[in-house]
Amino acid sequence: MQETNLDQPKAANIWPLIGNFLVKWGTYLTIVVLVIFFTIMTYDKSFDMYPFIKTSNVIQILRSISIVTVIAIGITISLTINGLDLSVGSVASLADSLIISAFVWYEFGLLPAIVFALFGAVLVGLANAFLIVKLRIPDLLATLSMLFIIEGVAMTYTGGGSISEGMPNLDGTQTVGRLVPVFKELGLAPWIIIIMLVVVLVAHIFLNYTKHGRYLYVVGGNIEAARLSGIPVDKYRTLAYILAAFMSGLGGIMLAAKVGSSQINAGAGYLMPAVAAAYIGFSVGGSGKPNAIGTLTGAILMGVLDNGLVMMSVPYYSINIFKGAVLAIALATTYFKKK
């Protein structure tokens, strides 16, 4: 008689389970592995300490990802409708310019200055929605066009320069406006971190526990089915781009509070990290869809990687190689599962 190996089928069944586990929780495992790796590699023998896991460095990582996370939440919302907003970096630059100018040029108070900046950001969201929903321009092309337009608008508004306390107006007259002390505090820990966490929490509740959030997912899953179900598709697509711009504007305000001035194209560098964080979030928990908690996790992963590489004195021009590799791996785990 031919003997059967009963252990072989059992062993074969283990691998799919391991694969599913890695797909669902691989991002968290990667963060843990990176923390352990950087903790060991940055050990300071002179002081017998592990600077990477010091409270001050953990706070620094969270502070460094706060703006990226808020902007990435805007991208996440645009992804729910199967779109993608590439203008978020320029919108952040615009909001940064608007709120600093509101203080320095126009002597606004805190609340009017914030409203002024967010209003400008929302207008960009409405313009994006008009191009995409009404004129039916593909979202990538429409928001890419808006990226250049808003970048030009922001630079034209500021005269191609920075804005800070004490700098003269564009006409050469002296400015007397000052940043509100409370506003400066918003750019420091723990407030900037608290703002980030509140935004993530609100976005998570909105997307998962409200009718409007679920409708966004339905529209992104099958736009024709959503339309046949009676969902006002155009309304929710417009809402997604307005919210994306709003979050980008909020990120620009946080950037202004952190830096204390408005710099040329200050928000441009946040586009790709925000896109990376949002897409990494797809794989977190095996959700396979854009979600706020996953986006925060993606931002933490990128922040830990960035901070650790800097502490290891890796040349700045090589850091993006590692960031791109991590993003490619995260996307591979997400889309390989869908195959």
CORHUKA-V682515 format. One record per pair of residues at least 4 apart in sequence whose ideal C-beta (glycine too) atoms are under 7 Angstrom apart, sorted by the first residue. I is the first residue (numbers start at 1). J is the second residue. Records with the same first field share a line. If there is no record, write none. Layout:
I = J / J
//
This chain:
7 = 11
8 = 12
9 = 13
13 = 17
14 = 18
15 = 19
16 = 20
17 = 21
18 = 22
19 = 23
20 = 24
21 = 25
22 = 26
23 = 283 / 286 / 333 / 337
24 = 285 / 286
25 = 29
26 = 30 / 283 / 333
27 = 31 / 280 / 283 / 284 / 297 / 301 / 330
28 = 32 / 297
29 = 33
30 = 34 / 301
31 = 35 / 300 / 301 / 304
32 = 36
33 = 37
34 = 38 / 304 / 305 / 308
35 = 39 / 304
36 = 40
37 = 41
38 = 42 / 52 / 308 / 311
39 = 50 / 52 / 53
41 = 312
42 = 51 / 52 / 311 / 312
43 = 50
44 = 49 / 51
51 = 57 / 311
52 = 57 / 308 / 311
53 = 58
55 = 59
56 = 60
57 = 61 / 307
58 = 62
59 = 63 / 189
60 = 64 / 307
61 = 65 / 303 / 304 / 307
62 = 66 / 193
63 = 189 / 192 / 193
64 = 303 / 307
65 = 69 / 299 / 300 / 303
66 = 70 / 192 / 193 / 195 / 196 / 254
67 = 71 / 251 / 254 / 255 / 258 / 270
68 = 72 / 270 / 273 / 274 / 277 / 299
69 = 73 / 196 / 200 / 277 / 295 / 296 / 299
70 = 196 / 199 / 247 / 250 / 251 / 254
71 = 75 / 88 / 92 / 247 / 248 / 251 / 270 / 274
72 = 76 / 274 / 277 / 278 / 295 / 299
73 = 77 / 199 / 200 / 203 / 247 / 292 / 295
74 = 78 / 85 / 88 / 243 / 244 / 245 / 247 / 248
75 = 79 / 84 / 85 / 88 / 244 / 274 / 275 / 278
76 = 80 / 278 / 281 / 290 / 291 / 292 / 295
77 = 240 / 243 / 244
78 = 83 / 84 / 85 / 240 / 241 / 244
79 = 83 / 84 / 278 / 290
80 = 207 / 216 / 217 / 220 / 240 / 290
81 = 216 / 219 / 220 / 236 / 237 / 240
82 = 220
83 = 139 / 240
84 = 139 / 140
85 = 128 / 143 / 241 / 244
86 = 140 / 143 / 144 / 147 / 271
87 = 91 / 124 / 128 / 143 / 146 / 147 / 150
88 = 92 / 244 / 248 / 271 / 274
89 = 93 / 267 / 268 / 270 / 271
90 = 94 / 147 / 150 / 151 / 154 / 267 / 268
91 = 95 / 121 / 124 / 150 / 245 / 248 / 249 / 252
92 = 96 / 248 / 251 / 252 / 255 / 267 / 270
93 = 97 / 151 / 154 / 252 / 265 / 266 / 267 / 268
94 = 98 / 120 / 121 / 124 / 150 / 153 / 154 / 252
95 = 99 / 117 / 120 / 121 / 249 / 252 / 253
96 = 100 / 252 / 255 / 256 / 262 / 266 / 267
97 = 101 / 154 / 157 / 158 / 163 / 262
98 = 102 / 116 / 117 / 120
99 = 103 / 113 / 114 / 116 / 117 / 253 / 256
100 = 104 / 163 / 256 / 261 / 262
101 = 105 / 106 / 163 / 262
102 = 106 / 108 / 112 / 113 / 116 / 117
103 = 108 / 113 / 177 / 178 / 179 / 180
104 = 163 / 165 / 175 / 177
105 = 169 / 175 / 177
106 = 177
107 = 176 / 177
108 = 112 / 113 / 116
109 = 113 / 180
110 = 114 / 180 / 182 / 183
111 = 115
112 = 116
113 = 117
114 = 118 / 253
115 = 119
116 = 120
117 = 121 / 249 / 252 / 253
118 = 122 / 246 / 249 / 250
119 = 123
120 = 249
121 = 125 / 245 / 246 / 248 / 249
122 = 126 / 242 / 245 / 246
123 = 127
124 = 128 / 146 / 150 / 245
125 = 129 / 241 / 242 / 244 / 245 / 246
126 = 130 / 242
127 = 131 / 146
128 = 132 / 142 / 143 / 146 / 241 / 245
129 = 133 / 237 / 238 / 241 / 242
130 = 134 / 135
131 = 135 / 137 / 142
132 = 137 / 139 / 142 / 237 / 241
133 = 234 / 237 / 238
137 = 141 / 142
138 = 142
139 = 143
140 = 144
141 = 145
142 = 146
143 = 147
145 = 149
146 = 150
147 = 151
148 = 152
149 = 153
150 = 154
151 = 155 / 265
152 = 156
153 = 157
154 = 158
155 = 160 / 264
158 = 163 / 262
159 = 170
160 = 264
161 = 264
162 = 261 / 262 / 263 / 264
163 = 167 / 261 / 262
164 = 261
165 = 178 / 179
166 = 175
167 = 175
168 = 172 / 173 / 174 / 175
169 = 173 / 175
179 = 183 / 184 / 260
181 = 185
183 = 257
184 = 257 / 260
185 = 191
186 = 191 / 192 / 195 / 254 / 257
187 = 192 / 254 / 257 / 258
188 = 192
189 = 193
190 = 194
191 = 195
192 = 196 / 254 / 258
193 = 197
194 = 198
195 = 199 / 254
196 = 200
197 = 201
198 = 202
199 = 203
200 = 204 / 292 / 293 / 296
201 = 205
202 = 206
203 = 207 / 292
204 = 208 / 292 / 293
205 = 209
206 = 210 / 213
207 = 213 / 216 / 291 / 292
208 = 213
211 = 215
212 = 216
214 = 218
215 = 219 / 231 / 236
216 = 220 / 236 / 240
217 = 221 / 289
218 = 226 / 231
219 = 223 / 226 / 231 / 233 / 236 / 237
222 = 226
223 = 227 / 233
224 = 228
225 = 229
226 = 231 / 233
227 = 231 / 233
231 = 236
232 = 236
233 = 237
234 = 238
235 = 239
236 = 240
237 = 241
238 = 242
239 = 243
240 = 244
241 = 245
242 = 246
243 = 247
244 = 248
245 = 249
246 = 250
247 = 251
248 = 252
249 = 253
250 = 254
251 = 255 / 270
252 = 256 / 267
253 = 257
254 = 258
255 = 259 / 266 / 267
256 = 262
259 = 263 / 266
262 = 266
270 = 274
271 = 275
272 = 276
273 = 277 / 302
274 = 278
275 = 279
276 = 280 / 298 / 302 / 323 / 327
277 = 281 / 295 / 298 / 299 / 302
278 = 290 / 295 / 298
279 = 327 / 330 / 331
280 = 298 / 301 / 327 / 330
281 = 290 / 291 / 294 / 295 / 297 / 298
282 = 287 / 288 / 289 / 290 / 294 / 334
283 = 330 / 333 / 334
284 = 293 / 294 / 297
285 = 294
287 = 291 / 294
288 = 334 / 337 / 338
291 = 295
292 = 296
293 = 297
294 = 298
295 = 299
296 = 300
297 = 301
298 = 302
299 = 303
300 = 304
301 = 305 / 326
302 = 306 / 323
303 = 307
304 = 308
305 = 309 / 322 / 323 / 326
306 = 310 / 319
307 = 311
308 = 312
309 = 314 / 319 / 322
314 = 318 / 319
319 = 323
320 = 324
321 = 325
322 = 326
323 = 327
324 = 328
325 = 329
326 = 330
327 = 331
328 = 332
329 = 333
330 = 334
331 = 335
332 = 336
333 = 337
335 = 339
//
